[in-house]
Amino acid sequence: MENFAEKLKKIISKEGLSASKFAEKIGVQRSSVSHILSGRNKPSLDFVLKIYKSIENIDLEWLLSENTENESHLEHTPPYSSEIDSINQQETNTKTENNIDRIVIFFKNGSFKTYNN
């Protein structure tokens, strides 16, 4: 995480914020940002996740990696997105192929009503 301070400086600059305003935006104390920027402290996982959740289009892999050269850190692509899309498509296909056979409604008094297709 030695390069994290550099990445944090890039993010703050790209957002056009002061360190103080950035801390406010992600919901941490100003001293936390200051200590990480100065190299005094290393970021906690909570700190990193707050950046990830607060800054649009940030690439978590870039944020956690040692690589500072990749400028595409603001082009976030969720991991496994193609697999997730494929699963969602399969679920959609399954839902459209299944027909509802029966609906049962249960009432608080213990009775029920059945509707058949």
Sequence and secondary structure as in RCSB ss.txt:
>XXXX:A:sequence
MENFAEKLKKIISKEGLSASKFAEKIGVQRSSVSHILSGRNKPSLDFVLKIYKSIENIDLEWLLSENTENESHLE
HTPPYSSEIDSINQQETNTKTENNIDRIVIFFKNGSFKTYNN
>XXXX:A:secstr
 TTHHHHHHHHHHHHT  HHHHHHHHT  HHHHHHHHHTSS   HHHHHHHHHHSTT  HHHHHSS    GGGGS
   TTHHHHHHHHHHHHHHHHH    EEEEE TTS EEEEE 
